[in-house]
Amino acid sequence: MRRLLSLAGISLALALSGCGGSSPKTTASGAPAITAPITIELDQNIPAKSQGVMVRGDERTTFQVGFGRLGVTCAKTRFEEGYTPLGSFKVNAILSKDRFEMDPKLIAQSGKSKAELKETLFKNMNAIDFKGDGEVGEYGIGYISLEPIDSVKQPFAFNTYDGKFRWYSFAIHGSNNEQRIGEQVTGGCLNVSEPTLKAMLASVQLGDQVEVKPERL
């Protein structure tokens, strides 16, 4: 009897401690962590059918995505304005009103302090009037910068545009017009809806991988 009680006690302790199964991964903020590469498939024939998948444990989120107005470039070939590059990428910066994460090498490259970048970088970038029509906020609520993996060198850098200091790179970002999501209209970046980007900003971490591919035939 004493042995049976001991075994029962051990079983109960294991159940309470969660040792009988795996706990879902979470970020420092408590949001579910991304547990597989974000995959994005671009449909050049019907851009509205372009979509991505973000996996966070047992949760699988499918989302619509827009891309470069001039189309795509093949993996490991080139980066060019108006084209979205295909290939494998990793996150090297996460920028929004509430979050700033950046590869330390990029911070050093900027010539500015992390505190200054955190305070001003995304604010400056989202205040740029790219078309000169008074319209700003073209990145929506955030900007997730992507660095190529085993590909041609990314020709992007910190620079000044329209008098505003910015980080210029290939990225996933939002929009100031949700109707542009799922269209072939960007300068080369990938745009997603605000709810999708909000979920990404909560879960994505530096180094997370993103795969950008043509649609499956």
C-alpha positions in Angstrom: 0.0 0.0 0.0 2.8 2.4 0.9 4.5 1.6 -2.5 1.2 2.4 -4.3 0.8 5.7 -2.5 4.4 6.7 -3.4 3.9 5.9 -7.1 0.6 7.9 -7.1 2.4 10.8 -5.4 5.2 10.7 -8.1 2.6 10.6 -10.9 0.7 13.6 -9.4 4.0 15.6 -9.0 4.9 14.9 -12.6 1.5 16.0 -13.9 1.6 19.2 -11.9 5.2 20.1 -13.0 4.4 19.5 -16.6 7.2 16.9 -16.9 4.8 14.5 -18.7 4.8 16.8 -21.8 6.4 19.8 -23.5 5.3 23.3 -22.7 4.8 25.8 -25.5 7.7 28.1 -26.2 7.1 31.8 -25.4 9.1 35.0 -25.9 10.3 37.2 -23.1 7.0 39.2 -23.3 5.0 36.0 -22.9 3.8 35.8 -26.5 4.0 32.4 -28.3 7.4 32.0 -30.0 7.8 31.2 -33.7 8.8 27.5 -34.0 9.5 27.1 -37.7 10.6 29.3 -40.5 8.0 31.8 -41.8 7.2 30.7 -45.3 5.9 33.0 -48.0 4.8 32.0 -51.5 4.4 34.7 -54.1 2.0 34.3 -57.0 3.0 36.6 -59.9 0.0 35.6 -62.0 -2.6 36.4 -59.3 -0.8 38.5 -56.6 -3.9 38.4 -54.3 -3.2 34.7 -53.9 0.2 35.3 -52.4 0.3 34.1 -48.9 2.5 33.2 -45.9 2.4 30.8 -43.0 3.6 31.5 -39.5 3.9 28.6 -37.1 3.9 29.2 -33.3 3.7 25.8 -31.6 0.4 24.2 -32.5 -0.9 27.5 -33.9 -0.6 27.9 -37.6 -1.4 31.4 -39.0 -2.0 31.9 -42.8 -1.8 35.5 -44.0 -2.0 37.5 -47.3 1.1 39.3 -48.5 2.0 41.9 -51.1 5.3 42.2 -53.0 7.4 44.2 -55.5 5.6 46.1 -58.2 8.1 44.9 -60.8 8.0 41.2 -59.8 10.7 39.0 -58.2 14.3 38.1 -58.6 15.6 34.6 -58.4 17.3 33.4 -55.2 21.0 34.2 -54.9 21.0 36.6 -57.9 20.4 40.3 -57.1 18.6 42.9 -55.0 17.0 45.6 -57.2 14.5 48.4 -56.4 10.9 47.3 -57.2 11.7 43.6 -57.2 11.2 41.2 -54.3 14.1 38.7 -53.9 13.4 35.0 -53.5 15.5 33.0 -51.1 16.3 32.4 -47.4 16.5 35.2 -45.0 16.9 35.8 -41.3 15.6 38.6 -39.1 18.3 41.2 -38.2 16.1 44.1 -36.9 12.6 44.5 -35.4 11.3 48.1 -35.4 8.1 49.5 -34.1 6.7 52.1 -31.7 6.9 49.7 -28.8 9.8 47.4 -29.8 13.4 47.8 -30.9 15.7 44.9 -31.5 18.7 45.1 -33.8 21.8 43.0 -34.6 24.6 44.6 -32.6 26.7 44.8 -35.8 24.1 47.0 -37.4 23.9 49.3 -34.3 27.7 49.7 -34.6 27.4 50.4 -38.3 24.8 53.1 -37.7 27.2 55.3 -35.8 24.5 56.0 -33.2 23.7 54.6 -29.8 21.1 51.9 -29.2 19.1 54.3 -27.1 19.0 56.9 -29.9 18.0 54.4 -32.5 15.3 53.0 -30.2 13.9 56.5 -29.7 14.0 57.8 -33.2 14.7 55.3 -36.0 11.3 53.8 -36.7 9.6 57.1 -36.0 11.8 58.8 -38.6 11.4 56.0 -41.1 7.6 56.0 -40.9 7.6 59.8 -41.3 9.2 59.7 -44.8 7.0 61.0 -47.6 8.2 58.7 -50.3 5.9 60.0 -53.1 6.0 63.6 -52.1 2.2 63.7 -51.8 2.1 64.3 -48.1 1.3 60.7 -47.4 3.4 59.1 -44.6 3.2 56.0 -42.4 3.9 53.6 -45.3 5.4 51.0 -43.0 2.3 50.7 -40.9 2.9 49.7 -37.3 6.2 48.0 -37.8 9.2 46.9 -39.9 11.0 43.5 -39.7 14.3 43.7 -41.5 15.6 40.6 -43.3 19.2 39.6 -44.1 19.9 37.1 -46.8 21.3 33.7 -45.9 23.9 32.3 -48.3 23.1 34.8 -51.0 24.4 37.9 -52.7 25.5 40.7 -50.4 22.6 42.9 -49.4 23.3 46.4 -50.8 21.4 48.2 -48.1 22.6 50.5 -45.4 21.8 53.4 -43.0 21.3 56.6 -45.0 19.4 59.8 -45.0 16.2 60.1 -47.2 14.1 63.3 -47.3 16.2 64.6 -44.5 15.4 61.6 -42.2 17.9 59.0 -41.0 16.8 55.5 -41.8 17.7 51.8 -42.1 17.1 50.8 -45.7 16.7 47.1 -46.3 14.6 44.3 -47.5 11.8 43.8 -44.9 8.3 42.7 -43.9 6.3 45.7 -42.9 2.8 47.1 -42.7 1.0 49.7 -44.8 -1.0 52.9 -44.3 -3.6 51.4 -46.8 -4.8 47.9 -46.0 -6.1 47.6 -49.6 -2.5 47.4 -50.8 -2.0 44.1 -48.9 -2.0 41.3 -51.4 -1.1 43.6 -54.4 2.1 43.9 -56.4 2.8 47.5 -55.5 5.8 47.7 -53.1 9.3 48.9 -53.7 10.4 45.3 -53.2 9.5 44.6 -49.5 6.7 42.3 -48.3 3.6 44.0 -46.9 1.2 42.3 -44.5 -2.0 43.4 -42.7 -1.9 45.1 -39.3 -3.3 42.1 -37.4 -0.7 39.9 -39.0 2.2 42.3 -38.3 1.0 42.8 -34.8 1.3 39.0 -34.2 4.7 38.9 -35.8 6.0 41.8 -33.8 5.0 40.0 -30.6 6.6 36.7 -31.6 9.5 37.2 -34.0 13.0 37.1 -32.6 16.4 38.1 -34.1 17.7 35.2 -36.2 14.3 33.8 -37.0 14.2 32.5 -40.6 12.0 33.5 -43.4 11.7 31.6 -46.7 10.4 33.5 -49.7 9.4 31.3 -52.7 7.4 31.3 -55.9 4.0 29.8 -55.8 3.8 26.1 -56.0 2.5 24.9 -59.4 
